[in-house]
């Protein structure tokens, strides 16, 4: 389900419906009007074999910076999350594992760490997909504000989601498990989190 969360805003002397900044969402926009489509990648696993590691403080570490390509380029930087420190080159979809990173994986099974394992999640722009506008005919959008169970890929990928956890609206109008301030009330409950196989979450809008 392609969606964003909406709230009423003032535009000049008129009250209009727009994307929520998280403070007072009223419902779900069930229409598409975009210049580029995005898609999340959840828990992408990279295992990088390290040649000629060196020892530092009793641990094997990388002898130099190592660059690794992700599965997708054109990454939205604010959506990027990883379990170890890396440097992201978002346009090319490349991460750089810094010199001195501890080897944390025994990929060969010989009992000695020989590689670096990195788990990343992010949202990226889908290439070669034209924009879409399902509001062109009427100039209006559909807003769902009653209780509803839905599935969507429009959520912040730099957060973790658990079953029955409360969901909020981020400053970008996306679902998130992070409550920015106490004034941000929950709007939904997570029923099924995303996985590496299913890149959507299922939720109950309250």
C-alpha positions as MATLAB code, in Angstrom:
seq = 'XXXXXXXXXXXXXXXXXXXXXXXXXXXXXXXXXXXXXXXXXXXXXXXXXXXXXXXXXXXXXXXXXXXXXXXXXXXXXXXXXXXXXXXXXXXXXXXXXXXXXXXXXXXXXXXXXXXXXXXXXXXXXXXXXXXXXXXXXXXXXXXXXXXXXXXXXXXXXXXXXXXXXXXXXXXXXXXXXXXXXXXXXXXXXXXXXXXXXXXXXXXXXX';
ca = [
       0.000    0.000    0.000;
       1.533    3.306   -1.087;
       0.715    5.879    1.563;
       1.724    8.865    3.610;
       0.181   10.333    6.736;
      -1.717   13.544    6.495;
      -2.708   16.490    8.638;
      -4.489   19.782    8.105;
      -2.202   22.721    7.377;
      -2.719   26.403    6.665;
      -1.665   27.630    3.220;
      -2.234   31.361    2.930;
      -5.860   31.893    3.957;
      -6.872   28.318    3.168;
      -6.805   25.141    5.206;
      -5.393   22.293    3.139;
      -4.562   18.639    3.609;
      -0.856   17.806    3.411;
       1.833   15.384    4.570;
       2.063   15.249    8.354;
       5.133   16.383   10.283;
       4.173   14.010   13.091;
       2.433   16.460   15.397;
      -1.259   15.992   14.559;
      -1.873   13.294   11.905;
      -5.500   12.631   10.994;
      -5.327    9.734    8.554;
      -3.703    7.855    5.695;
      -3.354    9.196    2.160;
      -4.097    6.311   -0.187;
      -2.940    7.961   -3.414;
       0.312    8.345   -5.295;
       1.850   11.592   -6.506;
       5.584   11.337   -6.739;
       8.567   12.288   -8.871;
      10.494    9.133   -7.937;
       9.562    5.863   -6.310;
      11.414    4.558   -3.265;
      11.767    1.092   -1.805;
      13.277   -0.215    1.450;
      16.012   -2.804    1.756;
      15.846   -4.525    5.140;
      18.712   -6.408    6.827;
      20.947   -6.710    3.758;
      23.916   -8.857    4.829;
      27.431   -8.261    3.483;
      30.338  -10.588    4.334;
      33.697   -9.216    3.217;
      36.774  -11.443    3.315;
      39.827   -9.524    4.554;
      43.216  -10.245    3.015;
      46.276   -9.964    5.259;
      44.575   -8.715    8.460;
      46.720   -7.177   11.184;
      46.588   -7.542   14.955;
      45.570   -4.637   17.180;
      44.942   -4.954   20.931;
      44.850   -8.721   20.583;
      42.233   -8.683   17.787;
      42.436   -9.132   14.031;
      41.497   -5.927   12.221;
      41.337   -4.610    8.653;
      44.732   -3.339    7.414;
      43.184   -0.598    5.252;
      39.863    0.919    4.194;
      37.666   -1.508    2.220;
      34.915   -0.415   -0.176;
      31.917   -2.678   -0.764;
      28.956   -2.251   -3.117;
      25.438   -2.581   -1.727;
      22.660   -4.203   -3.742;
      21.203   -0.791   -4.661;
      22.518    2.725   -5.404;
      20.771    6.088   -4.863;
      20.316    5.590   -1.125;
      18.499    8.157    0.998;
      21.192    8.978    3.604;
      18.817    9.578    6.532;
      17.330    6.112    6.136;
      20.650    4.257    6.421;
      21.245    2.035    9.454;
      24.059   -0.444   10.139;
      25.267   -2.607   13.013;
      28.930   -1.482   12.757;
      30.553    1.843   11.890;
      30.949    2.360    8.133;
      31.078    5.319    5.762;
      28.218    5.537    3.237;
      28.560    6.857   -0.315;
      24.803    7.133   -1.005;
      24.723    7.932   -4.729;
      26.845    4.948   -5.728;
      25.433    2.590   -3.114;
      28.861    1.922   -1.618;
      30.008    1.582    1.979;
      33.565    1.948    3.192;
      34.698   -0.245    6.069;
      37.341    1.821    7.900;
      40.887    0.689    8.552;
      41.115   -0.930   11.990;
      37.627   -2.482   11.938;
      37.583   -5.682   14.002;
      37.025   -8.905   12.050;
      33.746  -10.309   13.425;
      33.006  -13.316   11.196;
      34.569  -16.728   10.557;
      33.344  -17.231    6.998;
      35.677  -20.149    6.244;
      34.702  -22.086    9.375;
      38.319  -22.587   10.508;
      37.770  -21.100   13.962;
      39.545  -17.795   13.288;
      37.821  -14.533   12.208;
      38.661  -13.900    8.559;
      36.027  -11.410    7.424;
      33.773   -8.508    8.373;
      30.017   -9.046    8.496;
      27.860   -5.951    8.049;
      24.045   -5.811    8.276;
      22.447   -2.715    6.754;
      18.950   -1.344    6.171;
      18.063    1.638    4.000;
      15.609    3.184    1.550;
      16.635    3.848   -2.039;
      15.237    5.511   -5.143;
      14.122    2.950   -7.725;
      15.885    3.697  -11.032;
      14.185    3.904  -14.419;
      10.665    4.009  -12.941;
       8.615    7.033  -14.067;
       6.678    9.094  -11.594;
       2.989    8.461  -11.025;
      -0.004   10.628  -10.175;
      -3.279    8.927   -9.287;
      -4.788   12.310   -8.348;
      -4.576   13.740  -11.887;
      -8.232   13.085  -12.697;
      -9.836   14.817   -9.708;
      -7.051   16.834   -8.131;
      -8.045   15.292   -4.772;
      -6.695   12.587   -2.482;
      -8.382    9.810   -0.516;
      -7.850    9.968    3.246;
      -8.592    6.970    5.478;
      -9.159    8.034    9.089;
     -11.116    5.102   10.566;
      -9.536    2.044   12.201;
      -7.898   -0.051    9.489;
      -5.358   -2.874    9.133;
      -2.887   -2.111    6.350;
       0.480   -3.105    4.938;
       2.988   -0.561    3.663;
       6.592    0.050    2.701;
       6.358    3.702    3.742;
       8.237    3.580    7.051;
      11.542    4.790    8.446;
      14.086    2.042    7.784;
      16.573    3.415   10.325;
      14.411    2.176   13.224;
      13.568   -1.283   14.572;
       9.998   -2.581   14.764;
       8.515   -5.186   17.099;
       5.120   -6.883   17.227;
       2.571   -4.845   19.249;
       4.907   -1.857   19.532;
       3.376    1.634   19.148;
       3.987    3.493   15.910;
       4.270    7.238   15.405;
       4.589    9.605   12.456;
       8.039   10.945   11.638;
       8.820   14.471   10.476;
       8.842   13.047    6.940;
       5.280   11.735    7.178;
       6.369    8.094    7.459;
       5.632    5.488   10.096;
       8.316    5.147   12.748;
       8.811    3.377   16.066;
      10.625    6.425   17.483;
       8.630    8.961   19.498;
      10.369   12.288   18.903;
       8.764   14.083   21.877;
       6.025   13.243   24.400;
       3.658   15.419   22.331;
       3.852   12.916   19.453;
       1.028   10.460   20.156;
       0.980    6.951   18.702;
      -1.246    6.420   15.672;
      -0.908    2.690   15.047;
       0.266   -0.654   16.419;
       2.774   -2.816   14.585;
       1.243   -6.219   13.780;
       4.084   -7.655   11.687;
       7.550   -6.111   11.301;
       9.571   -6.123    8.104;
      12.093   -8.859    7.369;
      14.809   -9.482    4.796;
      12.164  -11.343    2.749;
       9.171   -9.015    3.237;
      10.109   -5.332    2.999;
       6.773   -4.097    4.358;
       5.260   -3.753    7.806;
       1.659   -4.529    8.773;
      -0.074   -2.222   11.228;
      -3.392   -1.334   12.802;
      -4.323    2.340   12.415;
      -6.015    3.426   15.629;
];
